[in-house]
Amino acid sequence: MRAPSAGRDGVGRGCLGHLQWLPVLLLAGGVAIDYNTPPHFSAEAFYTAAPMTAAALLSLRATVLAGLGACAADAAMLVHFGFLGDSGGRSELAAVATVSALAVAVSRLMYYSDVRLQSARRVALAVQRAVLPELPPSIGNLRIAVRYQSAVQDAQIGGDLYAVQDTPHGVRCVVGDVRGKGMEAVKAVDVAVGAFREAAEQEPRLTGAAGRLDGALRREAERRAGIERIEGFVTAVLAEIPASGDELRLVNRGHPAPLLLHGGAVRAVEPSEPALPLALAELGADEDRADTVPFPPGTTLLLYTDGLTEARNRAGVFYDPVARLSGRDFSGPEALLDALLADVGRHTGGRITDDMALLALTRDGGAEDR
């Protein structure tokens, strides 16, 4: 049997390329064992394993070919040893044929299950993309890049969000992470993005925009009851970059600290005072506080969700963006995010277990920096 060059429908060609010959090896091994062992020793297990392996790894055509090959190999050995005519030989061949037929049925069931799951994932991601705004590549002297990578496990929709708004008060942006999954998380994302866009335009202070966002999410949470309301919070960082001056303001509501990259140096901007996530302000009496930090030309602000810092390798070591990015220089936010995602992929071996939103803004100092 010649196995197809591709794996199962919907599975990447490279992922299963090294396994596509496994049914062939099982059949060849079965024939070799059958031929070189006493007549009453049967390699039936190898013949039945071949089509089942093809059903799990390869296409329907490969499964059919593996089943036919298994039946042919078993029949050839039975003829060779003169057992095809007795009841034991016929029973063995019938068992191989039955398992081969079941393998074909299993292959079809797995295919349709994959189709339904992939369709659900595409719909889920399309819904999430619909509530996230499309960002411009630049605003004034700021270059902007965004990446969203979904774990897409079990067709669940993540709750990561981002938005950038050019306002009379400067460029304002937000990156956040909704506690939870599914459509409830998408609703919270929709509320958060809508509230941010309105508040970013109207509120003269960044803390006021954070308060408006908190209120909108709290009203959304009040429609729920019990533990769902308590867990329905959003961690977020709001940033404001005025049109003039070399500084930015940050309001951090329980979110991973933003990073500032300049000349190969990477610094995490921790909040001066810890604050509760959005929608939980009623549990604390402290007011929002904005931290002002230098943001000279050539500096990049990196906002991200915890899918980045919670990405682990096989040894369970978390990804450390400060250590991994230090000493490296990037031509702009696009190059930074591309390199960052590639590095996370190497660190985790390609295993993404949580959604990841990345937003980078680079302040240019003039034409020479572009």
Stockholm file with secondary structure:
# STOCKHOLM 1.0

chainA/1-370         MRAPSAGRDGVGRGCLGHLQWLPVLLLAGGVAIDYNTPPHFSAEAFYTAAPMTAAALLSLRATVLAGLGACAADAAMLVHFGFLGDSGGRSELAAVATVSALAVAVSRLMYYSDVRLQSARRVALAVQRAVLPELPPSIGNLRIAVRYQSAVQDAQIGGDLYAVQDTPHGVRCVVGDVRGKGMEAVKAVDVAVGAFREAAEQEPRLTGAAGRLDGALRREAERRAGIERIEGFVTAVLAEIPASGDELRLVNRGHPAPLLLHGGAVRAVEPSEPALPLALAELGADEDRADTVPFPPGTTLLLYTDGLTEARNRAGVFYDPVARLSGRDFSGPEALLDALLADVGRHTGGRITDDMALLALTRDGGAEDR
#=GR chainA/1-370 SS CCCCSSCSTTSCTTTSGGGTTHHHHHHHHHHHHHHTSCTTCCCHHHHHHHHHHHHHHSCHHHHHHHHHHHHHHHHHHHHHHTCTTSHHHHHHHHHHHHHHHHHHHHHHHHHHHHHHHHHHHHHHHHHHHHHSCCCCSEETTEEEEEEEECCCGGGCCCCEEEEEEEETTEEEEEEEEESSCHHHHHHHHHHHHHHHHHHHHHCSSHHHHHHHHHHHHHHHHHTSCHHHHHHCCEEEEEEEECSSSSEEEEEEESCCCCEEEETTEEEECCCSSCCCCBTCGGGCCCCCCCEEEECCTTCEEEEECHHHHTCBCTTCCBCCHHHHHTTCCCSSHHHHHHHHHHHHHHHHTTCCCSCEEEEEEEECCSGGGC
#=GC SS_cons         CCCCSSCSTTSCTTTSGGGTTHHHHHHHHHHHHHHTSCTTCCCHHHHHHHHHHHHHHSCHHHHHHHHHHHHHHHHHHHHHHTCTTSHHHHHHHHHHHHHHHHHHHHHHHHHHHHHHHHHHHHHHHHHHHHHSCCCCSEETTEEEEEEEECCCGGGCCCCEEEEEEEETTEEEEEEEEESSCHHHHHHHHHHHHHHHHHHHHHCSSHHHHHHHHHHHHHHHHHTSCHHHHHHCCEEEEEEEECSSSSEEEEEEESCCCCEEEETTEEEECCCSSCCCCBTCGGGCCCCCCCEEEECCTTCEEEEECHHHHTCBCTTCCBCCHHHHHTTCCCSSHHHHHHHHHHHHHHHHTTCCCSCEEEEEEEECCSGGGC
//
